[in-house]
Amino acid sequence: MNKQTVLSLVALVGLSAAAFEERAMAARIAPASTGRARVSEQGWCFDFNYDTGAVDSFCNADFIVPLTTDNSGTKSLNFTSRATSAGAQCRAVANNRFATSVSASPWRSVSVSDTYTIDTTGEVVVPSMGVFFAHCVTNVGASLARVYYSP
């Protein structure tokens, strides 16, 4: 009796893990609220909405959102954002763990819009055991909702 229960639980966990892995491989999503001001003294420039995951900017400042990577390779990212005036922009940045091999995409302007739009950056090379993040330069009225990429 106990053996059947244990085997059933193991099978259920295995199926759940496979389903989770399949969904997780579809895209890696990070709410903007998991990011931070690149310069800590500019932290007051941002309003974090943890219910929606969005971050609103009150000044011109740099904001970064770290992304989790499972493997190295060439990657681009999508960012959902909006701005009330031109000037805000984002890019993808990758680096090795020693910060000696920076790869950054060209800047991509944040769309001036009342609603959130999705924009895609250029590709960067993420090294093995490297870091991958979105780097945005915001202006007053810019809002970043989420950042994601396909593994």
ABEGO torsion letter per residue (X at the ends): XAAAAAAAAAAAAAAAAAAAAAAAAABBBBBAAABBBABAAAAAABBBBAAAGBBBBABBBBBBBBBBBABBEBBBBBBBBBBABBGBBBBBBBBBAAGABBBBBBBBBBBBBABBBBBBBBBBBBBBGBBBBBBBBBBBGBBBABBBBBX
